[in-house]
Amino acid sequence: LDIPPAALTVTEYQMMCRTCGCGQVTTAPPPPGVTGGPVCYGPGVVDAATLLASTDVIGVERAADLMGALLKAPVSTGFVSRCLVRLDAALIAAGFEGALKGALRAADVLGTDETSAPLATAATSQQDCGNPHVYTVRTMNAYTGGGPDLIWYGAAGNRTKAAITGFGILDGYRGVLVRDDYGGYLSYDAGLAGVQQCLAHLYRYLDDAYAIDPDSRVWTRQAGDALRDAAAAVRAARDAGQVELDPALLAGLRHSYDQAVAFGISVNLSRPWHKGNHPGLILARRLKRKAAQVWLFATRFDVPATNNGSENAIRGYKLAAKISGCWRTLATLQRHCRIRSYLTTARSHGRHPLAAIRDALTGNCWMPPATSMIN
């Protein structure tokens, strides 16, 4: 199996002009995909440049370089940037982001997470842009048995509840939310069908508490082991086609967890700490107070035990920051988020990214299918 040598195919179109008896000159319309002046790049070049530049690990400059080195299509960085602008404009015109948000609001289970995203100094000096973050809200089908997912990305100049509200997804949402315990999401809890605390975060917190004093932190190991055993049991039951855990098994694991947490509270009540309550006491009380959110995955198999899906979804933005340094403006970061939302979700639903790009640019933008929405 091999790839033939890359080369540009040059097509000449002779645009015939005719003059009417009235003096009006009429020129034939250009074929589809032919735009601009007397010379232009065709849709194949546009699609490839757009795809390369919209990934998180290449960037505009490297995309232009690869177009020339790999595909023998020497393009400028300005051309690549215009390709991104064209795709973003097509997505906005088609209403893709609104349709994606609507499909997410209709889903039974969503995961959400956020990460910092560096902007240029001039951008962060603007009002309400001093702490830029990228956010994601996604379905979690791939982590509970497979199936296509809806994945949205957005950016805001800060990490506040107001920014999350401004996205227009979680306000009024009535499903289950898988998340960490960031305070910006807490106000949504009352209206949700449930919350699943990310166990991956809890494992780290338990390990941190154990590291403070291993000799007296046996309870952290017992609590963590109970959660890990429960997560493994859920995976095994789901793979076997079961819809619930054996009640006796679940009761035993939950008892071990509750016993460990109760011991963690009692053993740390009088332990001195230089900043108020001992961290072990704070953690144990939190695990008791939010036990229902910690254990929801064990009774609902459509809810993943961790929020790894959301964390993986935004990991690319960290890579992009390492490679390209930063985005120049919040608007360019938001544009990148819209394009990534489109290409990632379309690909999850089996649409090839090059085809998805061409669909959007020709006015036939791919949309989340109605079957992705829960009635």
Summary of the structure (lengths in Angstrom):
residues: 375
radius of gyration: 26.0
end to end distance: 46.2
largest distance: 101.1
contacts: 1126
relative contact order: 0.15
helix: 53%
strand: 10%
